[in-house]
C-alpha cells in the first residue's frame, strides 16, 4: 500500500498495477486512494458496450478530473475489458 500511495501522491505520478484476482489488491488500491485524498472511480464495462460509449466514459472521467482539479484514481478490471481497443 505504501508504494502505491507514494506513486499516486507524487506530482504527475501514474501507476499501472497488475496483479492476480483474489489477493485483495482492489481493496488496497481503494485504501491508498482514500489515504491520498483522491477520488476512486471504477469504470463498469458491460457486454455490448460500443467503442463510442467507452470513449465517452473516458472523456467524462478526464473532464471531471480537470473541472474539479482533484486527482483521480481510475480502476479498470482486466477481466471486464471486452476487446484490445479498450486498452
mmCIF file as gemmi writes it, N, C-alpha and C atoms, coordinates in Angstrom:
data_model
loop_
_atom_site.group_PDB
_atom_site.id
_atom_site.type_symbol
_atom_site.label_atom_id
_atom_site.label_alt_id
_atom_site.label_comp_id
_atom_site.label_asym_id
_atom_site.label_entity_id
_atom_site.label_seq_id
_atom_site.pdbx_PDB_ins_code
_atom_site.Cartn_x
_atom_site.Cartn_y
_atom_site.Cartn_z
_atom_site.occupancy
_atom_site.B_iso_or_equiv
_atom_site.pdbx_formal_charge
_atom_site.auth_seq_id
_atom_site.auth_asym_id
_atom_site.pdbx_PDB_model_num
ATOM 1 N N . UNK Axp A 1 ? 0.821 -1.186 0 1 0 ? 1 A 1
ATOM 2 C CA . UNK Axp A 1 ? 0 0 0 1 0 ? 1 A 1
ATOM 3 C C . UNK Axp A 1 ? 0.868 1.254 0 1 0 ? 1 A 1
ATOM 4 N N . UNK Axp A 2 ? 1.957 1.236 0.737 1 0 ? 2 A 1
ATOM 5 C CA . UNK Axp A 2 ? 2.816 2.412 0.821 1 0 ? 2 A 1
ATOM 6 C C . UNK Axp A 2 ? 3.451 2.751 -0.525 1 0 ? 2 A 1
ATOM 7 N N . UNK Axp A 3 ? 3.813 1.742 -1.291 1 0 ? 3 A 1
ATOM 8 C CA . UNK Axp A 3 ? 4.378 2.002 -2.62 1 0 ? 3 A 1
ATOM 9 C C . UNK Axp A 3 ? 3.338 2.635 -3.537 1 0 ? 3 A 1
ATOM 10 N N . UNK Axp A 4 ? 2.118 2.128 -3.485 1 0 ? 4 A 1
ATOM 11 C CA . UNK Axp A 4 ? 1.037 2.704 -4.295 1 0 ? 4 A 1
ATOM 12 C C . UNK Axp A 4 ? 0.777 4.135 -3.861 1 0 ? 4 A 1
ATOM 13 N N . UNK Axp A 5 ? 0.713 4.365 -2.558 1 0 ? 5 A 1
ATOM 14 C CA . UNK Axp A 5 ? 0.469 5.7 -2.026 1 0 ? 5 A 1
ATOM 15 C C . UNK Axp A 5 ? 1.558 6.677 -2.45 1 0 ? 5 A 1
ATOM 16 N N . UNK Axp A 6 ? 2.815 6.24 -2.388 1 0 ? 6 A 1
ATOM 17 C CA . UNK Axp A 6 ? 3.925 7.103 -2.777 1 0 ? 6 A 1
ATOM 18 C C . UNK Axp A 6 ? 3.822 7.494 -4.259 1 0 ? 6 A 1
ATOM 19 N N . UNK Axp A 7 ? 3.485 6.548 -5.101 1 0 ? 7 A 1
ATOM 20 C CA . UNK Axp A 7 ? 3.417 6.832 -6.539 1 0 ? 7 A 1
ATOM 21 C C . UNK Axp A 7 ? 2.252 7.758 -6.864 1 0 ? 7 A 1
ATOM 22 N N . UNK Axp A 8 ? 1.064 7.497 -6.307 1 0 ? 8 A 1
ATOM 23 C CA . UNK Axp A 8 ? -0.093 8.312 -6.694 1 0 ? 8 A 1
ATOM 24 C C . UNK Axp A 8 ? -0.09 9.682 -6.048 1 0 ? 8 A 1
ATOM 25 N N . UNK Axp A 9 ? 0.713 9.899 -4.997 1 0 ? 9 A 1
ATOM 26 C CA . UNK Axp A 9 ? 0.797 11.231 -4.405 1 0 ? 9 A 1
ATOM 27 C C . UNK Axp A 9 ? 1.941 12.058 -4.987 1 0 ? 9 A 1
ATOM 28 N N . UNK Axp A 10 ? 2.793 11.452 -5.771 1 0 ? 10 A 1
ATOM 29 C CA . UNK Axp A 10 ? 3.857 12.183 -6.445 1 0 ? 10 A 1
ATOM 30 C C . UNK Axp A 10 ? 3.226 13.056 -7.523 1 0 ? 10 A 1
ATOM 31 N N . UNK Axp A 11 ? 3.61 14.333 -7.621 1 0 ? 11 A 1
ATOM 32 C CA . UNK Axp A 11 ? 3.038 15.187 -8.665 1 0 ? 11 A 1
ATOM 33 C C . UNK Axp A 11 ? 3.266 14.572 -10.054 1 0 ? 11 A 1
ATOM 34 N N . UNK Axp A 12 ? 2.176 14.388 -10.775 1 0 ? 12 A 1
ATOM 35 C CA . UNK Axp A 12 ? 2.247 13.786 -12.106 1 0 ? 12 A 1
ATOM 36 C C . UNK Axp A 12 ? 2.467 12.279 -12.056 1 0 ? 12 A 1
ATOM 37 N N . UNK Axp A 13 ? 2.274 11.68 -10.889 1 0 ? 13 A 1
ATOM 38 C CA . UNK Axp A 13 ? 2.519 10.249 -10.745 1 0 ? 13 A 1
ATOM 39 C C . UNK Axp A 13 ? 1.431 9.414 -11.387 1 0 ? 13 A 1
ATOM 40 N N . UNK Axp A 14 ? 1.841 8.378 -12.066 1 0 ? 14 A 1
ATOM 41 C CA . UNK Axp A 14 ? 0.925 7.45 -12.72 1 0 ? 14 A 1
ATOM 42 C C . UNK Axp A 14 ? 1.313 6.044 -12.312 1 0 ? 14 A 1
ATOM 43 N N . UNK Axp A 15 ? 0.347 5.166 -12.264 1 0 ? 15 A 1
ATOM 44 C CA . UNK Axp A 15 ? 0.612 3.799 -11.837 1 0 ? 15 A 1
ATOM 45 C C . UNK Axp A 15 ? -0.224 2.845 -12.664 1 0 ? 15 A 1
ATOM 46 N N . UNK Axp A 16 ? 0.414 1.837 -13.19 1 0 ? 16 A 1
ATOM 47 C CA . UNK Axp A 16 ? -0.285 0.712 -13.797 1 0 ? 16 A 1
ATOM 48 C C . UNK Axp A 16 ? 0.025 -0.469 -12.896 1 0 ? 16 A 1
ATOM 49 N N . UNK Axp A 17 ? -0.998 -0.961 -12.254 1 0 ? 17 A 1
ATOM 50 C CA . UNK Axp A 17 ? -0.808 -2.036 -11.281 1 0 ? 17 A 1
ATOM 51 C C . UNK Axp A 17 ? -1.408 -3.314 -11.848 1 0 ? 17 A 1
ATOM 52 N N . UNK Axp A 18 ? -0.598 -4.337 -11.922 1 0 ? 18 A 1
ATOM 53 C CA . UNK Axp A 18 ? -1.045 -5.624 -12.444 1 0 ? 18 A 1
ATOM 54 C C . UNK Axp A 18 ? -0.927 -6.645 -11.318 1 0 ? 18 A 1
ATOM 55 N N . UNK Axp A 19 ? -2.017 -7.328 -11.033 1 0 ? 19 A 1
ATOM 56 C CA . UNK Axp A 19 ? -1.99 -8.364 -10.005 1 0 ? 19 A 1
ATOM 57 C C . UNK Axp A 19 ? -3.03 -9.417 -10.345 1 0 ? 19 A 1
ATOM 58 N N . UNK Axp A 20 ? -2.94 -10.513 -9.653 1 0 ? 20 A 1
ATOM 59 C CA . UNK Axp A 20 ? -3.9 -11.597 -9.87 1 0 ? 20 A 1
ATOM 60 C C . UNK Axp A 20 ? -5.156 -11.33 -9.061 1 0 ? 20 A 1
ATOM 61 N N . UNK Axp A 21 ? -6.266 -11.825 -9.563 1 0 ? 21 A 1
ATOM 62 C CA . UNK Axp A 21 ? -7.534 -11.671 -8.852 1 0 ? 21 A 1
ATOM 63 C C . UNK Axp A 21 ? -7.525 -12.503 -7.576 1 0 ? 21 A 1
ATOM 64 N N . UNK Axp A 22 ? -8.218 -11.987 -6.57 1 0 ? 22 A 1
ATOM 65 C CA . UNK Axp A 22 ? -8.393 -12.737 -5.342 1 0 ? 22 A 1
ATOM 66 C C . UNK Axp A 22 ? -7.366 -12.475 -4.263 1 0 ? 22 A 1
ATOM 67 N N . UNK Axp A 23 ? -6.458 -11.526 -4.488 1 0 ? 23 A 1
ATOM 68 C CA . UNK Axp A 23 ? -5.446 -11.233 -3.482 1 0 ? 23 A 1
ATOM 69 C C . UNK Axp A 23 ? -5.732 -9.935 -2.726 1 0 ? 23 A 1
ATOM 70 N N . UNK Axp A 24 ? -6.869 -9.305 -2.981 1 0 ? 24 A 1
ATOM 71 C CA . UNK Axp A 24 ? -7.261 -8.117 -2.237 1 0 ? 24 A 1
ATOM 72 C C . UNK Axp A 24 ? -6.605 -6.833 -2.686 1 0 ? 24 A 1
ATOM 73 N N . UNK Axp A 25 ? -6.027 -6.81 -3.866 1 0 ? 25 A 1
ATOM 74 C CA . UNK Axp A 25 ? -5.333 -5.614 -4.314 1 0 ? 25 A 1
ATOM 75 C C . UNK Axp A 25 ? -6.295 -4.469 -4.628 1 0 ? 25 A 1
ATOM 76 N N . UNK Axp A 26 ? -7.521 -4.792 -4.999 1 0 ? 26 A 1
ATOM 77 C CA . UNK Axp A 26 ? -8.501 -3.731 -5.229 1 0 ? 26 A 1
ATOM 78 C C . UNK Axp A 26 ? -8.779 -2.993 -3.925 1 0 ? 26 A 1
ATOM 79 N N . UNK Axp A 27 ? -8.887 -3.721 -2.844 1 0 ? 27 A 1
ATOM 80 C CA . UNK Axp A 27 ? -9.114 -3.099 -1.531 1 0 ? 27 A 1
ATOM 81 C C . UNK Axp A 27 ? -7.918 -2.246 -1.119 1 0 ? 27 A 1
ATOM 82 N N . UNK Axp A 28 ? -6.72 -2.733 -1.38 1 0 ? 28 A 1
ATOM 83 C CA . UNK Axp A 28 ? -5.508 -1.97 -1.055 1 0 ? 28 A 1
ATOM 84 C C . UNK Axp A 28 ? -5.464 -0.69 -1.881 1 0 ? 28 A 1
ATOM 85 N N . UNK Axp A 29 ? -5.825 -0.791 -3.153 1 0 ? 29 A 1
ATOM 86 C CA . UNK Axp A 29 ? -5.83 0.385 -4.021 1 0 ? 29 A 1
ATOM 87 C C . UNK Axp A 29 ? -6.87 1.403 -3.557 1 0 ? 29 A 1
ATOM 88 N N . UNK Axp A 30 ? -8.047 0.927 -3.155 1 0 ? 30 A 1
ATOM 89 C CA . UNK Axp A 30 ? -9.08 1.831 -2.636 1 0 ? 30 A 1
ATOM 90 C C . UNK Axp A 30 ? -8.608 2.525 -1.359 1 0 ? 30 A 1
ATOM 91 N N . UNK Axp A 31 ? -7.949 1.784 -0.481 1 0 ? 31 A 1
ATOM 92 C CA . UNK Axp A 31 ? -7.44 2.348 0.769 1 0 ? 31 A 1
ATOM 93 C C . UNK Axp A 31 ? -6.35 3.389 0.5 1 0 ? 31 A 1
ATOM 94 N N . UNK Axp A 32 ? -5.444 3.094 -0.418 1 0 ? 32 A 1
ATOM 95 C CA . UNK Axp A 32 ? -4.382 4.043 -0.762 1 0 ? 32 A 1
ATOM 96 C C . UNK Axp A 32 ? -4.969 5.297 -1.399 1 0 ? 32 A 1
ATOM 97 N N . UNK Axp A 33 ? -5.988 5.134 -2.22 1 0 ? 33 A 1
ATOM 98 C CA . UNK Axp A 33 ? -6.654 6.276 -2.843 1 0 ? 33 A 1
ATOM 99 C C . UNK Axp A 33 ? -7.317 7.159 -1.787 1 0 ? 33 A 1
ATOM 100 N N . UNK Axp A 34 ? -7.96 6.535 -0.816 1 0 ? 34 A 1
ATOM 101 C CA . UNK Axp A 34 ? -8.583 7.284 0.265 1 0 ? 34 A 1
ATOM 102 C C . UNK Axp A 34 ? -7.532 8.03 1.086 1 0 ? 34 A 1
ATOM 103 N N . UNK Axp A 35 ? -6.429 7.358 1.386 1 0 ? 35 A 1
ATOM 104 C CA . UNK Axp A 35 ? -5.361 7.979 2.172 1 0 ? 35 A 1
ATOM 105 C C . UNK Axp A 35 ? -4.735 9.15 1.421 1 0 ? 35 A 1
ATOM 106 N N . UNK Axp A 36 ? -4.716 9.088 0.098 1 0 ? 36 A 1
ATOM 107 C CA . UNK Axp A 36 ? -4.148 10.165 -0.716 1 0 ? 36 A 1
ATOM 108 C C . UNK Axp A 36 ? -5.164 11.269 -0.986 1 0 ? 36 A 1
ATOM 109 N N . UNK Axp A 37 ? -6.395 11.126 -0.464 1 0 ? 37 A 1
ATOM 110 C CA . UNK Axp A 37 ? -7.467 12.097 -0.67 1 0 ? 37 A 1
ATOM 111 C C . UNK Axp A 37 ? -7.774 12.274 -2.157 1 0 ? 37 A 1
ATOM 112 N N . UNK Axp A 38 ? -7.851 11.157 -2.854 1 0 ? 38 A 1
ATOM 113 C CA . UNK Axp A 38 ? -8.179 11.163 -4.269 1 0 ? 38 A 1
ATOM 114 C C . UNK Axp A 38 ? -9.55 10.531 -4.471 1 0 ? 38 A 1
ATOM 115 N N . UNK Axp A 39 ? -10.116 10.791 -5.623 1 0 ? 39 A 1
ATOM 116 C CA . UNK Axp A 39 ? -11.381 10.192 -5.995 1 0 ? 39 A 1
ATOM 117 C C . UNK Axp A 39 ? -11.106 8.834 -6.633 1 0 ? 39 A 1
ATOM 118 N N . UNK Axp A 40 ? -11.827 7.817 -6.223 1 0 ? 40 A 1
ATOM 119 C CA . UNK Axp A 40 ? -11.688 6.482 -6.796 1 0 ? 40 A 1
ATOM 120 C C . UNK Axp A 40 ? -12.842 6.257 -7.748 1 0 ? 40 A 1
ATOM 121 N N . UNK Axp A 41 ? -12.53 5.913 -8.969 1 0 ? 41 A 1
ATOM 122 C CA . UNK Axp A 41 ? -13.578 5.697 -9.969 1 0 ? 41 A 1
ATOM 123 C C . UNK Axp A 41 ? -13.329 4.376 -10.662 1 0 ? 41 A 1
ATOM 124 N N . UNK Axp A 42 ? -14.299 3.504 -10.596 1 0 ? 42 A 1
ATOM 125 C CA . UNK Axp A 42 ? -14.217 2.225 -11.284 1 0 ? 42 A 1
ATOM 126 C C . UNK Axp A 42 ? -15.148 2.281 -12.48 1 0 ? 42 A 1
ATOM 127 N N . UNK Axp A 43 ? -14.591 2.044 -13.655 1 0 ? 43 A 1
ATOM 128 C CA . UNK Axp A 43 ? -15.389 2.088 -14.874 1 0 ? 43 A 1
ATOM 129 C C . UNK Axp A 43 ? -16.023 0.721 -15.065 1 0 ? 43 A 1
ATOM 130 N N . UNK Axp A 44 ? -17.341 0.706 -15.141 1 0 ? 44 A 1
ATOM 131 C CA . UNK Axp A 44 ? -18.064 -0.535 -15.384 1 0 ? 44 A 1
ATOM 132 C C . UNK Axp A 44 ? -18.211 -0.76 -16.871 1 0 ? 44 A 1
ATOM 133 N N . UNK Axp A 45 ? -17.792 -1.899 -17.294 1 0 ? 45 A 1
ATOM 134 C CA . UNK Axp A 45 ? -17.895 -2.271 -18.701 1 0 ? 45 A 1
ATOM 135 C C . UNK Axp A 45 ? -18.829 -3.466 -18.771 1 0 ? 45 A 1
ATOM 136 N N . UNK Axp A 46 ? -19.821 -3.374 -19.643 1 0 ? 46 A 1
ATOM 137 C CA . UNK Axp A 46 ? -20.759 -4.482 -19.774 1 0 ? 46 A 1
ATOM 138 C C . UNK Axp A 46 ? -20.727 -5.002 -21.207 1 0 ? 46 A 1
ATOM 139 N N . UNK Axp A 47 ? -21.276 -6.165 -21.389 1 0 ? 47 A 1
ATOM 140 C CA . UNK Axp A 47 ? -21.325 -6.764 -22.721 1 0 ? 47 A 1
ATOM 141 C C . UNK Axp A 47 ? -22.099 -5.851 -23.68 1 0 ? 47 A 1
ATOM 142 N N . UNK Axp A 48 ? -21.619 -5.754 -24.882 1 0 ? 48 A 1
ATOM 143 C CA . UNK Axp A 48 ? -22.298 -4.97 -25.901 1 0 ? 48 A 1
ATOM 144 C C . UNK Axp A 48 ? -22.032 -3.479 -25.821 1 0 ? 48 A 1
ATOM 145 N N . UNK Axp A 49 ? -21.059 -3.054 -25.033 1 0 ? 49 A 1
ATOM 146 C CA . UNK Axp A 49 ? -20.738 -1.632 -24.917 1 0 ? 49 A 1
ATOM 147 C C . UNK Axp A 49 ? -20.005 -1.185 -26.182 1 0 ? 49 A 1
ATOM 148 N N . UNK Axp A 50 ? -20.606 -0.265 -26.938 1 0 ? 50 A 1
ATOM 149 C CA . UNK Axp A 50 ? -19.936 0.199 -28.156 1 0 ? 50 A 1
ATOM 150 C C . UNK Axp A 50 ? -18.669 0.987 -27.824 1 0 ? 50 A 1
ATOM 151 N N . UNK Axp A 51 ? -17.738 0.989 -28.752 1 0 ? 51 A 1
ATOM 152 C CA . UNK Axp A 51 ? -16.474 1.697 -28.572 1 0 ? 51 A 1
ATOM 153 C C . UNK Axp A 51 ? -16.711 3.181 -28.329 1 0 ? 51 A 1
ATOM 154 N N . UNK Axp A 52 ? -17.72 3.757 -28.982 1 0 ? 52 A 1
ATOM 155 C CA . UNK Axp A 52 ? -18.01 5.185 -28.82 1 0 ? 52 A 1
ATOM 156 C C . UNK Axp A 52 ? -18.408 5.485 -27.37 1 0 ? 52 A 1
ATOM 157 N N . UNK Axp A 53 ? -19.203 4.597 -26.78 1 0 ? 53 A 1
ATOM 158 C CA . UNK Axp A 53 ? -19.608 4.8 -25.384 1 0 ? 53 A 1
ATOM 159 C C . UNK Axp A 53 ? -18.413 4.676 -24.444 1 0 ? 53 A 1
ATOM 160 N N . UNK Axp A 54 ? -17.49 3.775 -24.756 1 0 ? 54 A 1
ATOM 161 C CA . UNK Axp A 54 ? -16.269 3.617 -23.972 1 0 ? 54 A 1
ATOM 162 C C . UNK Axp A 54 ? -15.46 4.904 -24.015 1 0 ? 54 A 1
ATOM 163 N N . UNK Axp A 55 ? -15.326 5.488 -25.216 1 0 ? 55 A 1
ATOM 164 C CA . UNK Axp A 55 ? -14.582 6.74 -25.349 1 0 ? 55 A 1
ATOM 165 C C . UNK Axp A 55 ? -15.284 7.876 -24.608 1 0 ? 55 A 1
ATOM 166 N N . UNK Axp A 56 ? -16.612 7.912 -24.652 1 0 ? 56 A 1
ATOM 167 C CA . UNK Axp A 56 ? -17.358 8.945 -23.922 1 0 ? 56 A 1
ATOM 168 C C . UNK Axp A 56 ? -17.175 8.805 -22.414 1 0 ? 56 A 1
ATOM 169 N N . UNK Axp A 57 ? -17.135 7.564 -21.927 1 0 ? 57 A 1
ATOM 170 C CA . UNK Axp A 57 ? -16.93 7.336 -20.493 1 0 ? 57 A 1
ATOM 171 C C . UNK Axp A 57 ? -15.548 7.831 -20.063 1 0 ? 57 A 1
ATOM 172 N N . UNK Axp A 58 ? -14.531 7.53 -20.852 1 0 ? 58 A 1
ATOM 173 C CA . UNK Axp A 58 ? -13.185 8.015 -20.538 1 0 ? 58 A 1
ATOM 174 C C . UNK Axp A 58 ? -13.105 9.536 -20.613 1 0 ? 58 A 1
ATOM 175 N N . UNK Axp A 59 ? -13.77 10.112 -21.596 1 0 ? 59 A 1
ATOM 176 C CA . UNK Axp A 59 ? -13.793 11.569 -21.734 1 0 ? 59 A 1
ATOM 177 C C . UNK Axp A 59 ? -14.463 12.212 -20.516 1 0 ? 59 A 1
ATOM 178 N N . UNK Axp A 60 ? -15.541 11.605 -20.04 1 0 ? 60 A 1
ATOM 179 C CA . UNK Axp A 60 ? -16.245 12.118 -18.868 1 0 ? 60 A 1
ATOM 180 C C . UNK Axp A 60 ? -15.335 12.071 -17.631 1 0 ? 60 A 1
ATOM 181 N N . UNK Axp A 61 ? -14.573 10.999 -17.487 1 0 ? 61 A 1
ATOM 182 C CA . UNK Axp A 61 ? -13.658 10.864 -16.361 1 0 ? 61 A 1
ATOM 183 C C . UNK Axp A 61 ? -12.595 11.95 -16.402 1 0 ? 61 A 1
ATOM 184 N N . UNK Axp A 62 ? -12.017 12.176 -17.572 1 0 ? 62 A 1
ATOM 185 C CA . UNK Axp A 62 ? -10.96 13.18 -17.716 1 0 ? 62 A 1
ATOM 186 C C . UNK Axp A 62 ? -11.511 14.582 -17.475 1 0 ? 62 A 1
ATOM 187 N N . UNK Axp A 63 ? -12.682 14.883 -18.007 1 0 ? 63 A 1
ATOM 188 C CA . UNK Axp A 63 ? -13.275 16.203 -17.807 1 0 ? 63 A 1
ATOM 189 C C . UNK Axp A 63 ? -13.624 16.446 -16.341 1 0 ? 63 A 1
ATOM 190 N N . UNK Axp A 64 ? -14.155 15.444 -15.668 1 0 ? 64 A 1
ATOM 191 C CA . UNK Axp A 64 ? -14.479 15.57 -14.248 1 0 ? 64 A 1
ATOM 192 C C . UNK Axp A 64 ? -13.219 15.855 -13.439 1 0 ? 64 A 1
ATOM 193 N N . UNK Axp A 65 ? -12.163 15.14 -13.758 1 0 ? 65 A 1
ATOM 194 C CA . UNK Axp A 65 ? -10.893 15.327 -13.053 1 0 ? 65 A 1
ATOM 195 C C . UNK Axp A 65 ? -10.361 16.744 -13.283 1 0 ? 65 A 1
ATOM 196 N N . UNK Axp A 66 ? -10.449 17.229 -14.511 1 0 ? 66 A 1
ATOM 197 C CA . UNK Axp A 66 ? -9.957 18.564 -14.828 1 0 ? 66 A 1
ATOM 198 C C . UNK Axp A 66 ? -10.801 19.67 -14.222 1 0 ? 66 A 1
ATOM 199 N N . UNK Axp A 67 ? -12.11 19.504 -14.226 1 0 ? 67 A 1
ATOM 200 C CA . UNK Axp A 67 ? -13 20.536 -13.689 1 0 ? 67 A 1
ATOM 201 C C . UNK Axp A 67 ? -12.877 20.658 -12.174 1 0 ? 67 A 1
ATOM 202 N N . UNK Axp A 68 ? -12.792 19.523 -11.493 1 0 ? 68 A 1
ATOM 203 C CA . UNK Axp A 68 ? -12.705 19.556 -10.037 1 0 ? 68 A 1
ATOM 204 C C . UNK Axp A 68 ? -11.302 19.867 -9.561 1 0 ? 68 A 1
ATOM 205 N N . UNK Axp A 69 ? -10.312 19.636 -10.401 1 0 ? 69 A 1
ATOM 206 C CA . UNK Axp A 69 ? -8.928 19.877 -10.022 1 0 ? 69 A 1
ATOM 207 C C . UNK Axp A 69 ? -8.434 18.939 -8.934 1 0 ? 69 A 1
ATOM 208 N N . UNK Axp A 70 ? -9.113 17.814 -8.794 1 0 ? 70 A 1
ATOM 209 C CA . UNK Axp A 70 ? -8.752 16.843 -7.76 1 0 ? 70 A 1
ATOM 210 C C . UNK Axp A 70 ? -8.206 15.587 -8.434 1 0 ? 70 A 1
ATOM 211 N N . UNK Axp A 71 ? -7.116 15.048 -7.922 1 0 ? 71 A 1
ATOM 212 C CA . UNK Axp A 71 ? -6.564 13.831 -8.518 1 0 ? 71 A 1
ATOM 213 C C . UNK Axp A 71 ? -7.578 12.691 -8.509 1 0 ? 71 A 1
ATOM 214 N N . UNK Axp A 72 ? -7.463 11.85 -9.492 1 0 ? 72 A 1
ATOM 215 C CA . UNK Axp A 72 ? -8.426 10.775 -9.674 1 0 ? 72 A 1
ATOM 216 C C . UNK Axp A 72 ? -7.687 9.458 -9.867 1 0 ? 72 A 1
ATOM 217 N N . UNK Axp A 73 ? -8.181 8.415 -9.24 1 0 ? 73 A 1
ATOM 218 C CA . UNK Axp A 73 ? -7.676 7.072 -9.466 1 0 ? 73 A 1
ATOM 219 C C . UNK Axp A 73 ? -8.714 6.326 -10.277 1 0 ? 73 A 1
ATOM 220 N N . UNK Axp A 74 ? -8.318 5.896 -11.452 1 0 ? 74 A 1
ATOM 221 C CA . UNK Axp A 74 ? -9.21 5.187 -12.358 1 0 ? 74 A 1
ATOM 222 C C . UNK Axp A 74 ? -8.876 3.709 -12.295 1 0 ? 74 A 1
ATOM 223 N N . UNK Axp A 75 ? -9.865 2.888 -12.003 1 0 ? 75 A 1
ATOM 224 C CA . UNK Axp A 75 ? -9.666 1.455 -11.861 1 0 ? 75 A 1
ATOM 225 C C . UNK Axp A 75 ? -10.355 0.742 -13.006 1 0 ? 75 A 1
ATOM 226 N N . UNK Axp A 76 ? -9.577 -0.054 -13.722 1 0 ? 76 A 1
ATOM 227 C CA . UNK Axp A 76 ? -10.11 -0.858 -14.82 1 0 ? 76 A 1
ATOM 228 C C . UNK Axp A 76 ? -9.777 -2.311 -14.55 1 0 ? 76 A 1
ATOM 229 N N . UNK Axp A 77 ? -10.776 -3.146 -14.526 1 0 ? 77 A 1
ATOM 230 C CA . UNK Axp A 77 ? -10.571 -4.57 -14.313 1 0 ? 77 A 1
ATOM 231 C C . UNK Axp A 77 ? -10.277 -5.231 -15.647 1 0 ? 77 A 1
ATOM 232 N N . UNK Axp A 78 ? -9.154 -5.931 -15.708 1 0 ? 78 A 1
ATOM 233 C CA . UNK Axp A 78 ? -8.73 -6.581 -16.947 1 0 ? 78 A 1
ATOM 234 C C . UNK Axp A 78 ? -9.785 -7.554 -17.457 1 0 ? 78 A 1
ATOM 235 N N . UNK Axp A 79 ? -10.467 -8.215 -16.566 1 0 ? 79 A 1
ATOM 236 C CA . UNK Axp A 79 ? -11.431 -9.227 -16.972 1 0 ? 79 A 1
ATOM 237 C C . UNK Axp A 79 ? -12.721 -8.632 -17.526 1 0 ? 79 A 1
ATOM 238 N N . UNK Axp A 80 ? -12.891 -7.333 -17.359 1 0 ? 80 A 1
ATOM 239 C CA . UNK Axp A 80 ? -14.072 -6.683 -17.913 1 0 ? 80 A 1
ATOM 240 C C . UNK Axp A 80 ? -13.8 -6.03 -19.272 1 0 ? 80 A 1
ATOM 241 N N . UNK Axp A 81 ? -12.538 -5.994 -19.673 1 0 ? 81 A 1
ATOM 242 C CA . UNK Axp A 81 ? -12.205 -5.434 -20.972 1 0 ? 81 A 1
ATOM 243 C C . UNK Axp A 81 ? -12.715 -6.356 -22.064 1 0 ? 81 A 1
ATOM 244 N N . UNK Axp A 82 ? -13.46 -5.811 -22.984 1 0 ? 82 A 1
ATOM 245 C CA . UNK Axp A 82 ? -14.107 -6.642 -23.989 1 0 ? 82 A 1
ATOM 246 C C . UNK Axp A 82 ? -13.239 -6.867 -25.223 1 0 ? 82 A 1
ATOM 247 N N . UNK Axp A 83 ? -12.415 -5.871 -25.56 1 0 ? 83 A 1
ATOM 248 C CA . UNK Axp A 83 ? -11.541 -6.033 -26.718 1 0 ? 83 A 1
ATOM 249 C C . UNK Axp A 83 ? -10.26 -5.243 -26.495 1 0 ? 83 A 1
ATOM 250 N N . UNK Axp A 84 ? -9.258 -5.512 -27.318 1 0 ? 84 A 1
ATOM 251 C CA . UNK Axp A 84 ? -7.956 -4.873 -27.147 1 0 ? 84 A 1
ATOM 252 C C . UNK Axp A 84 ? -8.001 -3.372 -27.384 1 0 ? 84 A 1
ATOM 253 N N . UNK Axp A 85 ? -8.975 -2.875 -28.132 1 0 ? 85 A 1
ATOM 254 C CA . UNK Axp A 85 ? -9.093 -1.452 -28.395 1 0 ? 85 A 1
ATOM 255 C C . UNK Axp A 85 ? -9.389 -0.633 -27.146 1 0 ? 85 A 1
ATOM 256 N N . UNK Axp A 86 ? -9.877 -1.268 -26.102 1 0 ? 86 A 1
ATOM 257 C CA . UNK Axp A 86 ? -10.196 -0.551 -24.869 1 0 ? 86 A 1
ATOM 258 C C . UNK Axp A 86 ? -8.948 -0.175 -24.091 1 0 ? 86 A 1
ATOM 259 N N . UNK Axp A 87 ? -7.841 -0.852 -24.33 1 0 ? 87 A 1
ATOM 260 C CA . UNK Axp A 87 ? -6.601 -0.509 -23.652 1 0 ? 87 A 1
ATOM 261 C C . UNK Axp A 87 ? -6.013 0.739 -24.24 1 0 ? 87 A 1
